Amino acid sequence: MAKQKRIVCYAINGAGLGHLTRLRTVAKWLRRYASLLDERPPEILFLTSSDASDTLADAGFAAFKIPSKTVARKTELNKLEYRRLAKHFVWNTLGVFSPDLLVVDTFPSGSFDELFQVLDGPFKTSFVYRNVKPEYASRATFRSALRMYDSIVAPHGMIESQRGGFAAHDGELRFSGEVIQFEHEDLLPAEQARRQLGVDPNQKLVYVSAGGGGDCDAEQQLQSLVRALQQMDNVQLLVGAGPLYRGERLAGENVIWYDGPGIANYFAALDAAVSAAGYNPFHELLFARVPTAFYAQDKIADDQSERIASATQVRACERIADWTDATEVLGVVDRMLDESVAAEMRTACESMLPSNGASRCAIELLRPLYDDARLEWAQRVLTPRLANRLEQLTGSAATMAAWLTPLMPQDQMRSLMSHPGIENVINQLSPSAATEVQQVLALSDQSDGHLMIESRLIELLESIARLDPSQQTALADASLKSIVAVMKKQPLGGELQADWATWICDIVDSVARLIKRDATSTADPLGTLEWLRLYRAFPRIVDVDALGAAELFQRLVADHLERGDQVHEINQAIQVLKLTHPRVTKLLLENALAGLTT
């Protein structure tokens, strides 16, 4: 077992929520991948100034916090003293915690330029380079700090490489795709979301947002937009104030106020949206395929106007030039509520942002700690869907290695993307050509064995999820033990088809049948845990495959139950069979079954 990794995520910034949300999303994948690669979960610590740091605890992360710049200004803390305290807070925490990896977002030298003193410390460093304005990227401190990082990843698609600060970047830069804090399957179904919000099925639902709520104009923006949109007939407004909002709460007959985290869960129910164009709300709404009109907020480093322009060029969104102009706002929203226009915009959103780059971003951030082959394997076998299912049942990322290492070992899982020359070829292509090649290569991997195994595992986990919630964790653990036991009893070399993926799929299917048997049986005196325990004790049948052995096992147990035998008597019969017959064949077991029947 490898040494437990320590990772510090630096999310100290100004008034926004973007850094914290993006790093929290990526940190989930850092935890998943490190748990898989090291066979133990890492210690991840956030350093933050965000006033929404409670969202970190909700996601299972510890955080050390200093006052935000907004609070420091409102409470009239001495500016120089605040900077001095903040710098020492960062230096001392890094010195005491002694991380293996420091991950920083957007500002490479730190919010107070304090990272210059520690970036050459005894740990690896990775930088999340969200695109910034060219004039900000050209600052000497920015460019100097960039050179001190071991890995730099842009949370954008390749098409972004010629825009903003990236255009002048002369170092190595890897593009992960946009980081989104949810997957499509995480969203509530539209009808369920509308019921929870209390929205009439015949009404249009329009989302109104000023981003995270910390912008100095957030209150005025929400008031102006809501006042304008309340004039529309048959429209319900969902106002996402954001966790940082400190202004007046808005109310009205057609206004639903929401100021907590998790507003994205309801995005599938939206007919349209009006939102600020910060990195997170912009990409989340596009990814959820919501017809949206964006307006730009003025930020030091973030060029929201350029972000909007890139999407309007492909008709993936609308632009609101003046959020105080009610006529403009009403006209844009009314146009987006037209079904034909909305359908065209949803299609454009899907084309512009087809996938979530969070997992890829985490892989690139971890690159200084692990070799490329290990990282490629981890990314290949641990997909978002499988990770979610495992965490839902076991409640922890720590089980990733226990499930995936034996079932999808590195020497059995290879892809064309892992070829050492592929990345060099891609880097020489234009951004659009590189994206197209990556998509084709990804599609070529769809028929690989790991996806067969993933599909079977998800079916098994979903079968467990439909059973008694109080036993789901125990059932997941017993299922894994049973799979590993059968792998030892029915080795690949003895199977009729000597193919790893087919072999594993058959074994998983054999265990899944026992789980599904529980769901259809009402008079079975044995619980599923007992069935799995007996299955682990069942001997190897030397002349049948895993599925054939599982069928014989179920017949044996069923016959004993018909005779009225208890579980200890069935277990005893299995042990006697193993002791008296070192090699159990299908014929021998069928003869034994015939004897039970007569």
C-alpha positions as CSV (number, residue, x, y, z in Angstrom):
1,M,0.0,0.0,0.0
2,A,1.4,3.4,-1.0
3,K,2.0,6.3,1.3
4,Q,-1.1,8.4,2.0
5,K,-1.0,11.5,0.0
6,R,-1.6,15.0,1.4
7,I,-3.1,17.6,-0.9
8,V,-3.7,21.3,-0.3
9,C,-6.2,23.2,-2.5
10,Y,-5.7,26.9,-2.5
11,A,-9.0,28.8,-2.9
12,I,-8.3,32.3,-1.6
13,N,-9.7,34.9,-3.9
14,G,-12.0,38.0,-4.0
15,A,-15.8,38.2,-4.0
16,G,-16.7,35.3,-6.3
17,L,-17.5,31.6,-5.8
18,G,-15.8,30.3,-8.9
19,H,-12.5,29.2,-7.5
20,L,-14.1,27.4,-4.6
21,T,-16.7,25.6,-6.7
22,R,-14.2,24.6,-9.4
23,L,-11.6,23.3,-6.9
24,R,-14.2,21.5,-4.8
25,T,-15.4,19.7,-8.0
26,V,-11.9,18.8,-9.0
27,A,-11.0,17.7,-5.5
28,K,-13.7,15.1,-5.6
29,W,-11.9,13.5,-8.5
30,L,-8.5,14.0,-6.8
31,R,-9.8,12.0,-3.9
32,R,-11.3,9.3,-6.1
33,Y,-8.2,8.8,-8.2
34,A,-5.7,9.0,-5.3
35,S,-7.9,6.5,-3.4
36,L,-7.7,4.1,-6.4
37,L,-4.0,4.6,-7.1
38,D,-2.8,4.4,-3.5
39,E,-5.5,2.0,-2.2
40,R,-6.2,4.6,0.6
41,P,-7.9,8.0,0.5
42,P,-5.7,11.1,0.6
43,E,-5.9,13.9,3.1
44,I,-7.2,16.9,1.3
45,L,-7.2,20.3,3.0
46,F,-8.6,23.6,1.6
47,L,-7.2,27.0,2.3
48,T,-9.9,29.5,1.6
49,S,-11.3,33.0,2.2
50,S,-14.7,32.2,0.8
51,D,-17.8,33.0,2.9
52,A,-19.3,29.9,1.4
53,S,-16.8,27.5,2.9
54,D,-19.6,25.4,4.5
55,T,-20.1,23.9,1.0
56,L,-16.7,22.2,1.5
57,A,-17.9,20.4,4.6
58,D,-21.0,19.3,2.8
59,A,-18.7,17.8,0.2
60,G,-16.6,16.0,2.8
61,F,-13.5,18.4,2.8
62,A,-11.8,20.1,5.7
63,A,-11.0,23.8,5.4
64,F,-8.9,26.4,7.2
65,K,-10.4,29.9,6.6
66,I,-9.4,33.5,6.8
67,P,-11.8,36.4,6.5
68,S,-12.8,37.2,2.9
69,K,-11.6,40.4,1.4
70,T,-15.3,41.5,1.4
71,V,-15.6,40.9,5.2
72,A,-12.2,42.5,5.8
73,R,-13.3,45.6,4.0
74,K,-16.7,45.8,5.7
75,T,-15.2,45.3,9.2
76,E,-12.4,47.9,8.4
77,L,-9.5,45.6,9.1
78,N,-6.2,47.4,8.4
79,K,-5.4,46.4,4.8
80,L,-1.6,45.9,5.4
81,E,-2.2,43.9,8.6
82,Y,-4.8,41.8,6.9
83,R,-2.3,40.9,4.1
84,R,0.4,40.2,6.6
85,L,-1.8,37.8,8.6
86,A,-3.1,36.1,5.5
87,K,0.4,35.5,4.2
88,H,1.6,33.9,7.4
89,F,-1.6,31.9,7.6
90,V,-0.8,30.3,4.2
91,W,3.0,29.8,4.9
92,N,2.4,28.3,8.4
93,T,-0.3,25.9,7.2
94,L,1.8,24.6,4.3
95,G,4.8,24.3,6.6
96,V,2.9,22.3,9.3
97,F,0.7,20.2,7.0
98,S,3.6,19.4,4.7
99,P,1.6,18.4,1.6
100,D,2.7,16.2,-1.3
101,L,0.8,18.5,-3.7
102,L,-0.3,22.1,-3.7
103,V,-3.2,22.9,-6.2
104,V,-3.8,26.6,-6.9
105,D,-6.6,28.1,-9.1
106,T,-6.4,31.2,-11.4
107,F,-3.9,33.3,-9.5
108,P,-0.5,31.6,-9.7
109,S,1.3,33.9,-7.2
110,G,-1.6,33.7,-4.7
111,S,-4.1,36.3,-3.8
112,F,-1.5,38.3,-1.9
113,D,1.6,37.3,-4.0
114,E,2.5,35.2,-1.0
115,L,3.1,31.9,-3.0
116,F,6.4,33.1,-4.4
117,Q,8.0,32.2,-1.1
118,V,6.7,28.6,-1.1
119,L,6.3,27.4,-4.7
120,D,9.9,26.0,-4.6
121,G,9.1,24.1,-1.4
122,P,9.4,20.4,-0.8
123,F,6.2,19.5,-2.5
124,K,4.8,19.3,-6.1
125,T,2.7,22.1,-7.5
126,S,-0.2,22.1,-10.0
127,F,-2.0,25.1,-11.3
128,V,-5.6,25.4,-12.7
129,Y,-5.2,28.1,-15.3
130,R,-8.7,29.5,-16.0
131,N,-8.4,31.9,-18.9
132,V,-7.9,35.5,-17.8
133,K,-7.7,38.9,-19.6
134,P,-4.6,39.4,-21.7
135,E,-3.5,42.4,-19.7
136,Y,-3.7,40.4,-16.5
137,A,-1.8,37.4,-17.9
138,S,0.9,39.8,-19.1
139,R,1.7,40.9,-15.6
140,A,5.3,40.1,-14.5
141,T,4.2,38.4,-11.3
142,F,1.7,36.3,-13.2
143,R,4.2,35.1,-15.8
144,S,7.0,34.5,-13.3
145,A,4.8,32.5,-11.0
146,L,3.6,30.3,-13.8
147,R,7.1,29.0,-14.5
148,M,7.3,27.6,-11.0
149,Y,4.6,25.0,-11.4
150,D,5.1,21.3,-12.2
151,S,1.8,21.0,-14.0
152,I,-0.5,23.5,-15.6
153,V,-4.0,22.6,-16.8
154,A,-6.5,24.8,-18.4
155,P,-10.2,24.0,-17.5
156,H,-11.2,24.7,-21.0
157,G,-11.6,23.0,-24.4
158,M,-8.8,23.3,-27.0
159,I,-10.8,25.9,-28.9
160,E,-10.0,28.3,-26.1
161,S,-6.2,28.1,-26.6
162,Q,-6.0,31.2,-28.8
163,R,-8.2,33.4,-26.6
164,G,-7.4,35.7,-23.7
165,G,-4.3,35.1,-21.7
166,F,-3.6,31.8,-23.4
167,A,-2.7,33.4,-26.7
168,A,0.6,34.7,-25.1
169,H,1.4,31.6,-23.0
170,D,4.7,30.1,-24.1
171,G,4.9,27.1,-21.7
172,E,3.4,23.7,-21.6
173,L,-0.3,23.8,-21.1
174,R,-2.8,20.9,-21.1
175,F,-6.5,21.4,-21.8
176,S,-9.0,19.3,-19.8
177,G,-12.3,20.7,-21.0
178,E,-14.6,22.8,-18.8
179,V,-15.0,21.7,-15.2
180,I,-18.7,21.2,-14.3
181,Q,-19.8,20.3,-10.7
182,F,-22.5,17.8,-11.9
183,E,-23.2,15.1,-14.5
184,H,-26.4,15.0,-16.5
185,E,-27.6,12.0,-14.5
186,D,-27.2,14.0,-11.3
187,L,-30.0,16.4,-12.3
188,L,-33.5,15.8,-11.0
189,P,-36.0,14.8,-13.8
190,A,-37.9,17.8,-15.0
191,E,-41.3,16.7,-13.6
192,Q,-39.8,15.8,-10.2
193,A,-37.9,19.1,-10.0
194,R,-41.1,21.1,-10.8
195,R,-43.1,19.3,-8.2
196,Q,-40.4,20.0,-5.5
197,L,-40.4,23.7,-6.5
198,G,-44.2,23.9,-6.6
199,V,-44.3,25.0,-10.2
200,D,-47.5,24.5,-12.2
201,P,-46.8,22.1,-15.1
202,N,-48.4,24.6,-17.6
203,Q,-46.2,27.5,-16.5
204,K,-42.8,28.4,-18.0
205,L,-39.9,28.3,-15.5
206,V,-37.2,31.0,-16.0
207,Y,-34.1,31.0,-13.9
208,V,-32.5,34.3,-12.7
209,S,-29.0,34.5,-11.4
210,A,-26.2,36.9,-10.5
211,G,-23.7,34.2,-10.1
212,G,-22.5,33.2,-6.6
213,G,-24.1,36.4,-5.2
214,G,-20.9,38.1,-4.0
215,D,-20.6,40.7,-6.8
216,C,-21.0,44.2,-5.5
217,D,-23.9,44.7,-8.0
218,A,-25.6,41.4,-7.4
219,E,-28.6,42.9,-5.5
220,Q,-29.3,45.6,-8.1
221,Q,-29.0,43.0,-10.9
222,L,-31.4,40.6,-9.4
223,Q,-33.9,43.3,-8.5
224,S,-33.8,44.8,-12.0
225,L,-34.1,41.4,-13.8
226,V,-36.9,40.1,-11.5
227,R,-38.9,43.4,-11.8
228,A,-38.7,43.2,-15.6
229,L,-39.6,39.5,-15.9
230,Q,-42.5,39.7,-13.4
231,Q,-44.4,41.4,-16.2
232,M,-44.5,38.2,-18.3
233,D,-47.7,36.1,-18.3
234,N,-47.6,32.5,-17.3
235,V,-44.0,32.6,-16.2
236,Q,-42.6,31.4,-12.8
237,L,-39.2,32.8,-11.8
238,L,-36.6,30.8,-9.9
239,V,-34.2,33.2,-8.4
240,G,-30.8,31.7,-7.5
241,A,-29.4,34.3,-5.2
242,G,-26.2,32.3,-4.5
243,P,-24.5,31.3,-1.2
244,L,-22.6,34.7,-1.1
245,Y,-25.7,36.9,-1.5
246,R,-26.2,39.4,1.4
247,G,-28.8,41.7,-0.2
248,E,-32.6,42.0,0.2
249,R,-34.6,38.8,-0.3
250,L,-37.0,39.2,-3.2
251,A,-40.6,38.0,-3.1
252,G,-43.7,37.9,-5.3
253,E,-46.5,35.7,-6.4
254,N,-44.5,34.3,-9.3
255,V,-41.1,34.3,-7.5
256,I,-39.3,31.3,-6.0
257,W,-36.3,32.4,-3.9
258,Y,-33.3,30.0,-3.5
259,D,-30.2,31.1,-1.8
260,G,-28.5,27.8,-0.9
261,P,-26.2,25.5,-2.8
262,G,-27.4,22.8,-5.1
263,I,-29.6,25.0,-7.4
264,A,-28.2,23.1,-10.4
265,N,-30.2,20.0,-9.3
266,Y,-33.3,21.8,-10.8
267,F,-31.8,22.8,-14.1
268,A,-33.6,20.1,-16.1
269,A,-36.9,21.8,-15.2
270,L,-35.9,25.2,-16.7
271,D,-37.4,26.6,-19.9
272,A,-34.9,29.5,-20.0
273,A,-32.5,31.5,-17.9
274,V,-30.9,34.9,-17.4
275,S,-27.6,34.8,-15.7
276,A,-24.2,36.5,-15.1
277,A,-21.5,34.9,-17.3
278,G,-19.0,33.8,-14.6
279,Y,-17.1,30.6,-15.4
280,N,-19.3,28.2,-13.3
281,P,-22.9,29.5,-14.1
282,F,-22.0,30.0,-17.8
283,H,-20.7,26.5,-18.4
284,E,-23.2,24.8,-16.0
285,L,-26.2,26.2,-17.9
286,L,-24.7,25.4,-21.3
287,F,-23.9,21.8,-20.1
288,A,-27.4,21.4,-18.8
289,R,-28.6,22.7,-22.2
290,V,-30.7,25.5,-20.8
291,P,-31.5,28.4,-23.3
292,T,-29.8,31.2,-21.5
293,A,-29.3,35.0,-22.0
294,F,-26.0,36.0,-20.3
295,Y,-24.8,39.4,-19.2
296,A,-21.3,40.4,-18.2
297,Q,-20.1,41.4,-14.7
298,D,-17.0,43.5,-14.5
299,K,-14.1,41.4,-13.0
300,I,-10.4,42.1,-12.6
301,A,-9.2,39.0,-14.5
302,D,-12.3,37.3,-15.9
303,D,-13.4,38.5,-19.3
304,Q,-17.1,37.6,-19.2
305,S,-17.9,39.5,-22.4
306,E,-15.5,37.4,-24.5
307,R,-17.0,34.3,-22.9
308,I,-20.5,35.3,-24.0
309,A,-19.2,36.2,-27.5
310,S,-17.7,32.8,-28.0
311,A,-21.1,31.1,-27.4
312,T,-23.3,33.6,-29.3
313,Q,-21.2,33.0,-32.4
314,V,-22.5,29.4,-32.5
315,R,-26.0,30.4,-31.2
316,A,-25.6,28.5,-28.0
317,C,-26.8,31.5,-25.9
318,E,-28.2,35.0,-26.1
319,R,-26.5,38.2,-24.9
320,I,-28.0,41.0,-22.7
321,A,-26.0,44.1,-23.2
322,D,-27.8,46.1,-20.5
323,W,-29.4,44.3,-17.6
324,T,-31.1,47.4,-16.5
325,D,-33.0,47.7,-19.9
326,A,-36.4,45.9,-19.2
327,T,-37.4,46.0,-22.8
328,E,-34.2,44.2,-23.9
329,V,-34.5,41.6,-21.2
330,L,-38.2,40.9,-22.0
331,G,-37.5,40.6,-25.7
332,V,-34.6,38.2,-25.3
333,V,-36.4,35.9,-22.8
334,D,-39.6,35.9,-24.9
335,R,-37.6,34.9,-27.9
336,M,-35.9,32.0,-26.0
337,L,-39.3,30.7,-24.8
338,D,-40.2,30.0,-28.4
339,E,-40.0,26.2,-28.8
340,S,-38.2,26.2,-32.1
341,V,-35.6,28.8,-30.9
342,A,-35.1,26.8,-27.6
343,A,-34.6,23.6,-29.5
344,E,-31.9,25.2,-31.7
345,M,-30.1,26.6,-28.7
346,R,-30.2,23.3,-26.8
347,T,-28.6,21.6,-29.8
348,A,-25.9,24.3,-30.0
349,C,-25.2,23.9,-26.3
350,E,-24.7,20.2,-26.6
351,S,-22.3,20.7,-29.5
352,M,-20.3,23.4,-27.7
353,L,-20.0,21.6,-24.4
354,P,-20.5,17.9,-24.9
355,S,-18.7,16.5,-21.9
356,N,-17.5,17.4,-18.4
357,G,-13.8,17.9,-18.0
358,A,-13.6,17.6,-14.2
359,S,-12.1,14.1,-14.1
360,R,-9.5,15.0,-16.8
361,C,-8.5,18.1,-15.0
362,A,-7.9,16.1,-11.8
363,I,-5.7,13.7,-13.8
364,E,-3.5,16.5,-15.1
365,L,-3.2,18.0,-11.6
366,L,-2.0,14.6,-10.2
367,R,0.5,14.1,-13.0
368,P,3.5,15.3,-10.9
369,L,2.7,12.5,-8.3
370,Y,2.1,9.4,-10.6
371,D,3.5,8.0,-13.8
372,D,1.5,8.4,-17.0
373,A,0.5,4.8,-17.4
374,R,-1.0,4.6,-13.9
375,L,-3.0,7.8,-14.5
376,E,-4.2,6.6,-17.9
377,W,-5.4,3.4,-16.2
378,A,-7.2,5.2,-13.4
379,Q,-9.0,7.6,-15.8
380,R,-10.0,4.7,-18.0
381,V,-11.5,2.4,-15.4
382,L,-13.1,5.0,-13.0
383,T,-15.8,6.7,-14.9
384,P,-18.2,9.3,-13.4
385,R,-21.2,6.9,-13.5
386,L,-19.3,4.1,-11.8
387,A,-17.7,6.4,-9.2
388,N,-21.1,7.8,-8.3
389,R,-22.6,4.3,-7.9
390,L,-19.8,3.1,-5.7
391,E,-19.9,6.2,-3.5
392,Q,-23.7,6.0,-3.1
393,L,-23.5,2.5,-1.8
394,T,-20.4,2.5,0.2
395,G,-20.4,6.2,1.3
396,S,-16.7,6.6,0.6
397,A,-14.1,6.9,-2.1
398,A,-11.9,4.5,-0.2
399,T,-13.5,1.5,-1.8
400,M,-12.5,2.4,-5.3
401,A,-9.3,0.4,-5.2
402,A,-11.0,-2.6,-3.5
403,W,-13.5,-2.9,-6.4
404,L,-11.5,-1.9,-9.5
405,T,-7.9,-3.1,-8.9
406,P,-8.8,-6.8,-9.0
407,L,-11.5,-6.5,-11.6
408,M,-9.8,-4.1,-14.1
409,P,-6.0,-4.4,-13.5
410,Q,-3.7,-2.1,-15.3
411,D,-2.1,-4.9,-17.5
412,Q,-5.6,-5.8,-18.9
413,M,-6.9,-2.3,-19.6
414,R,-5.2,-0.6,-22.5
415,S,-6.4,1.9,-25.1
416,L,-5.1,3.7,-28.2
417,M,-4.9,6.9,-26.2
418,S,-2.2,5.3,-24.0
419,H,0.2,4.9,-27.0
420,P,3.2,7.1,-26.2
421,G,3.2,8.8,-29.5
422,I,-0.5,9.9,-29.6
423,E,-0.2,12.9,-27.4
424,N,2.7,14.3,-29.4
425,V,0.7,14.0,-32.5
426,I,-2.3,15.7,-31.0
427,N,-0.2,18.6,-29.7
428,Q,0.9,19.3,-33.3
429,L,-2.6,19.7,-34.6
430,S,-4.8,22.8,-34.7
431,P,-7.2,23.1,-31.7
432,S,-10.3,22.1,-33.8
433,A,-8.4,19.1,-35.4
434,A,-7.1,18.0,-32.0
435,T,-10.6,18.0,-30.5
436,E,-11.9,16.0,-33.4
437,V,-9.1,13.4,-33.1
438,Q,-9.6,13.1,-29.3
439,Q,-13.4,12.5,-29.9
440,V,-12.7,9.8,-32.5
441,L,-10.2,8.0,-30.2
442,A,-12.7,8.2,-27.4
443,L,-15.3,6.6,-29.6
444,S,-12.9,3.9,-30.6
445,D,-12.5,2.9,-27.0
446,Q,-16.3,2.4,-26.5
447,S,-16.1,-1.3,-27.5
448,D,-13.2,-2.1,-25.1
449,G,-13.5,-4.6,-22.3
450,H,-13.5,-2.1,-19.4
451,L,-16.8,-0.7,-20.6
452,M,-18.3,-4.2,-20.6
453,I,-17.1,-4.7,-17.0
454,E,-18.3,-1.2,-16.0
455,S,-21.8,-1.9,-17.4
456,R,-22.1,-5.2,-15.4
457,L,-20.8,-3.6,-12.2
458,I,-23.3,-0.8,-12.5
459,E,-26.2,-3.3,-13.0
460,L,-25.0,-5.2,-9.9
461,L,-24.7,-2.0,-7.8
462,E,-28.2,-0.8,-9.0
463,S,-29.7,-4.2,-8.0
464,I,-28.2,-3.7,-4.5
465,A,-29.5,-0.2,-4.4
466,R,-33.1,-1.5,-4.8
467,L,-32.8,-3.6,-1.6
468,D,-33.1,-2.8,2.1
469,P,-31.2,0.5,2.6
470,S,-29.9,-0.7,6.0
471,Q,-28.1,-3.6,4.3
472,Q,-26.8,-2.0,1.2
473,T,-23.3,-1.4,2.4
474,A,-23.0,-4.9,3.8
475,L,-24.4,-6.3,0.6
476,A,-21.9,-4.4,-1.5
477,D,-19.0,-5.6,0.6
478,A,-20.3,-9.2,0.5
479,S,-20.7,-9.0,-3.3
480,L,-17.1,-7.8,-3.8
481,K,-15.8,-10.6,-1.5
482,S,-17.9,-13.1,-3.6
483,I,-16.6,-11.8,-6.9
484,V,-13.0,-12.1,-5.7
485,A,-13.6,-15.6,-4.3
486,V,-15.0,-16.8,-7.6
487,M,-12.0,-15.3,-9.5
488,K,-9.8,-17.5,-7.4
489,K,-11.9,-20.6,-7.7
490,Q,-12.7,-20.2,-11.4
491,P,-9.5,-18.8,-12.8
492,L,-9.3,-17.3,-16.3
493,G,-7.1,-20.2,-17.6
494,G,-9.8,-22.7,-16.9
495,E,-12.6,-20.8,-18.7
496,L,-13.9,-21.8,-22.1
497,Q,-13.3,-18.3,-23.4
498,A,-9.9,-17.1,-22.3
499,D,-10.9,-13.4,-22.4
500,W,-10.5,-11.2,-19.3
501,A,-13.5,-9.0,-19.8
502,T,-15.9,-11.9,-20.7
503,W,-14.5,-13.8,-17.7
504,I,-15.1,-10.9,-15.2
505,C,-18.5,-10.1,-16.7
506,D,-19.6,-13.7,-16.2
507,I,-18.4,-13.7,-12.6
508,V,-20.2,-10.4,-11.9
509,D,-23.3,-11.7,-13.5
510,S,-23.2,-14.8,-11.3
511,V,-23.2,-12.6,-8.2
512,A,-25.9,-10.3,-9.7
513,R,-28.2,-13.2,-10.2
514,L,-28.1,-14.0,-6.5
515,I,-28.9,-10.3,-5.7
516,K,-31.8,-10.2,-8.1
517,R,-33.1,-13.5,-6.7
518,D,-33.7,-11.7,-3.5
519,A,-35.7,-9.1,-5.2
520,T,-38.1,-11.7,-6.7
521,S,-38.3,-14.1,-3.8
522,T,-40.9,-13.7,-1.1
523,A,-40.7,-17.0,0.6
524,D,-36.9,-17.6,0.7
525,P,-35.8,-18.4,4.3
526,L,-32.2,-17.3,3.5
527,G,-31.3,-13.7,3.2
528,T,-29.0,-12.5,0.4
529,L,-26.0,-12.2,2.7
530,E,-26.4,-15.9,3.5
531,W,-26.6,-16.8,-0.1
532,L,-23.4,-14.9,-0.8
533,R,-21.6,-16.5,2.1
534,L,-22.6,-20.0,0.9
535,Y,-21.5,-19.1,-2.6
536,R,-18.1,-18.2,-1.4
537,A,-17.8,-21.6,0.3
538,F,-19.0,-23.4,-2.8
539,P,-16.2,-25.5,-4.5
540,R,-14.8,-25.0,-8.0
541,I,-16.5,-27.0,-10.7
542,V,-13.6,-28.0,-12.9
543,D,-15.5,-28.5,-16.2
544,V,-17.9,-25.5,-16.3
545,D,-17.5,-21.8,-16.5
546,A,-18.5,-19.3,-13.8
547,L,-22.1,-18.9,-14.9
548,G,-22.5,-22.7,-15.1
549,A,-21.1,-23.1,-11.6
550,A,-23.4,-20.4,-10.3
551,E,-26.4,-22.2,-11.8
552,L,-25.4,-25.5,-10.2
553,F,-24.9,-23.7,-6.8
554,Q,-28.4,-22.2,-6.9
555,R,-29.9,-25.7,-7.7
556,L,-28.0,-27.2,-4.8
557,V,-29.1,-24.6,-2.3
558,A,-32.7,-24.7,-3.6
559,D,-32.9,-28.5,-3.3
560,H,-31.6,-28.3,0.3
561,L,-34.2,-25.6,1.1
562,E,-37.0,-27.8,-0.3
563,R,-35.9,-30.5,2.1
564,G,-36.2,-28.0,5.0
565,D,-32.4,-27.8,5.7
566,Q,-31.1,-24.8,7.7
567,V,-28.2,-22.7,6.5
568,H,-25.7,-24.4,8.7
569,E,-26.8,-27.8,7.3
570,I,-26.3,-26.5,3.7
571,N,-22.9,-25.1,4.6
572,Q,-22.0,-28.5,6.2
573,A,-23.1,-30.3,3.0
574,I,-20.9,-28.0,0.9
575,Q,-17.9,-28.6,3.2
576,V,-18.4,-32.4,3.0
577,L,-18.5,-32.2,-0.8
578,K,-15.2,-30.3,-0.9
579,L,-13.5,-32.7,1.6
580,T,-14.6,-35.9,-0.1
581,H,-14.0,-34.8,-3.7
582,P,-10.9,-32.8,-4.4
583,R,-12.1,-32.3,-8.0
584,V,-15.8,-31.6,-8.3
585,T,-17.2,-32.1,-11.8
586,K,-20.6,-31.1,-13.2
587,L,-21.6,-34.8,-13.5
588,L,-20.6,-35.5,-9.9
589,L,-22.7,-32.5,-8.6
590,E,-25.7,-33.4,-10.8
591,N,-25.6,-36.9,-9.3
592,A,-25.5,-35.4,-5.9
593,L,-28.5,-33.3,-6.8
594,A,-30.3,-36.3,-8.1
595,G,-29.7,-38.0,-4.8
596,L,-31.1,-35.1,-2.9
597,T,-34.2,-35.1,-5.1
598,T,-34.9,-38.8,-4.6
